[in-house]
Amino acid sequence: MDAIKLYLDEDIFRILAPVLRSHGYDVLSVYDVEMTGKTDREQLEWAADQNRVMVSFNVRHYADLAETFYNEGKTHAGILVSPQIGFSDLLRLILNVLSKSKSEDLRNTFQWLQGWR
């Protein structure tokens, strides 16, 4: 079973990546890999190349990108989205995803974090 690796978008709290790493998870943010200012497509392509699940508050753009990737026959490790929520709620939802699923469960899916309550 492959562990889920996350990639956090620019709009996600910067502190979330080190907090999740302190829990033992493999998490990078756009800040860790100097990808700030890149387009959402570039972010998702990078995440796909690195086999990392994209996490973002930018629901509309990533919904469109999920459809675009599907139509183009491109694969990705998964996309987790949420409307803007507080840090502790976001942390709880992501920890639920990480503890209750494996990487193959998320592959090529677009999911709302709120579904992981």
Secondary structure, 3 states (H helix, E strand, C coil): CCCCEEEECCCCCCCHHHHHHHCCCEEEECCCCCCCCCCHHHHHHHHHHCCCEEEECCHHHHHHHHHHHHHHCCCCCCEEECCCCCHHHHHHHHHHHHHHCCHHHHCCCEEEHHHHC
